[in-house]
């Protein structure tokens, strides 16, 4: 997991797509491990700390960008950043544990569309 990704360039959709694609890339390597993590949910404290730190860093990075983006129209930016990071990570983890259920490209496009509409305040 990388700590920072470049989310600053381009449109709101470009920023959201970079976030989603990064999550997909971080979950591609070992679908079996992802399934085991879902089923067993027993982690070392070191792994839990790493996951927590990554999540906090990503939420902070996204919140800072959302504050400055002209197309963002949600009421509560800190909560929006938390929801988006959790939504991207949880759904990507689940999909990549069983990637044959939905084509990755379709997943990416639909998740980007959903999050972009949410951030713009449009249905």
Order of alpha helices (4+ residues) and beta strands (2+ residues): alpha-alpha-alpha-alpha-alpha
